[in-house]
Amino acid sequence: MTRATLKDVLPAANAHGYAVPGFVCLGWEDARAYVAAAEAEAAPVILQAGPSCRAHTPLPVLAAMFLHLADQASVPVVAHLDHGHTLAECEEALRCGFTSVMFDGSRLPLEENIAQTKTVVDLARRFGASCEGELGFVGYAEGAASKGTDPDEVGPFVTETGVDALAISVGNVHLQTSAGQALDRERLQAIARQTPVPLVIHGGSGLGLEDRQDLPAQTLIAKINVGTELRRVFGQALRNFLSADPDLFDRIAILSASEPPLTDAARKVIRQFGAGGQARSMLRL
Ligand code: 13P
């Protein structure tokens, strides 16, 4: 049994200077590829079901899929709801067996974000699950603009809500199709002075190699979410495979072709974050 929560994997990541990847999953093939990558690298991994994934596949199906993968895996696997926007959505995920939820109250006024996040944290505790909150707002490439996390709000937010991890906005942006986004290191350091809680970077696809290596080693960043970069690998793999044989039509053959390139790409991300080999000491592999 290797089901894990953020509380099982993030404090160790902070202690040893690496980050656990939060891989955005859209279906069976990518989720399976990410667990294969984590096993090949002996790394803990977080499988994440975000809003577009949930719009396509019902939560109970996603939960069953993630938990099945976790139960078969030799490394810790967190089944995480990404960007839950309502208590009801988080509650449904917890009832389905997700081991972790993110309540995203980042568009709410501070007091409301604190109150609603605390309700979700309390609920998650009753299920033995973990909860991530967000303070400030991480924007979207060619979409809503970011609002940087205010370091002065961090202490009260973490203390009053009891979150296990905090997503912050320090120049990171979702959905970037190339890496190299400069982060606001000063803001990041000011945030870290306010709290010992593990920090989360959304929009990991925009992070350059140096940040991927340095941030986990030098700061409290313990979880980095990666989606777009791997979705591009998936799309390219399918395009290559289909164009090589115009007679292909079998769904399983087509989708299975995405798994080896996705596994390779995810292994590279795991190594960049310094997470390779880190499950060994956790599970005495
Ligand atoms: P990217 O798709 O930009 O890598 O971001 C993923 C993410 O932060 C999901 O919450």
Boltz pocket constraint, residues with backbone or C-beta under 6 A from the ligand:
constraints:
  - pocket:
      binder: B
      contacts: [[A, 22], [A, 24], [A, 50], [A, 82], [A, 83], [A, 173], [A, 174], [A, 175], [A, 176], [A, 201], [A, 202], [A, 203], [A, 204], [A, 205], [A, 206], [A, 225], [A, 226], [A, 227], [A, 228], [A, 229]]
      max_distance: 6.0
